[in-house]
């Protein structure tokens, strides 16, 4: 019996695609795609911090990769994990 072929994937109409801004409230996820979300630390713990994004959505973020943080610090978050501390705006 010959192997069956999978049907080709459906065509994607890129003109109909609307990009969505990433936030801490994106369908219960901290990111969409491969994009890091900038957030501000509200309350810091030992292993995680409560952060808020530019839309006011709040969520917990793991901070093991960036070291200790304090309220007011700015972080880049991907998949619920802080991956970088941002410098304070000058």
N, C-alpha and C positions, 0 to 999 in steps of 0.2 A: 504494500500500500504506500503510495507516494506521500511525502509530508504535505500537510496543508499549509497554505500561505496565509499570513496575517493580512487583513485588509490595510490599505495605506491609512495613515492618520488623516483626520479631517483637515481641510484647508482652514487657516486662521486669517480672518479679515483684520489686518492690523489697523486699518482706518477706523474700525469700530471699537478698537481697544482704548479704554480711558485709563490713564495712569492714576494711581491712588497714592496720596501722600502717606508715608509710613507713620505709625503712632504706636503707643503702648496699648491701644485698644483695637488693633487691627485684627478682628475676628478672634480675639482671645490670644493672639500671638504678639510677640514683641517686634517682629519684623515682617516685611513682605519682600520676597526675592532675596537678593544678596546685598541688601542695603542696611547700613547701620543707622540707628535712630539716635539723635542727640537728645539727652535728657539732663535734668538737674536733680541732684540728690536732695531729698527732703529730710530723711532720717537715715542714719547709717548704723548698721550693726557690724558684727564681726565678719560674717560671711556673705551678707546681702545688704541691700539698701532699698528703701522705698524711694522711687524716683518719679518725676512728672515730666511729660513731654511738652512740646510747644502748644498742644491742643488742650492741655490740662488733664490728660489721662494719666492715672497713677498706676504703678505696678512695681513688683519686687524684681530686683536685678541682682544676679550673682556678681560679687566684686573680687573674687579670688585672684583674677588675672591682673588687676590694676592696683592691688594693695589697699591700704587704708584710705577711706574717703570721708569727707565731712559734709555736713549740710551746706548747700550752695555750690559744691563742686559740679562740674559739667563732665558728662561721660558720653562715649559712643557705645551703644548697646546693639548686639546682634544675637538673636535667638535667646534672649533672656540673660545674656552674659555681657558684662562691661568688658570691652576689648581695648579701650584707650581712655585716658583722662584728657580732656580738652583744656587748653590754656584759657585763662580768664581773658575776656575781651579787653583790649586796651583803649 
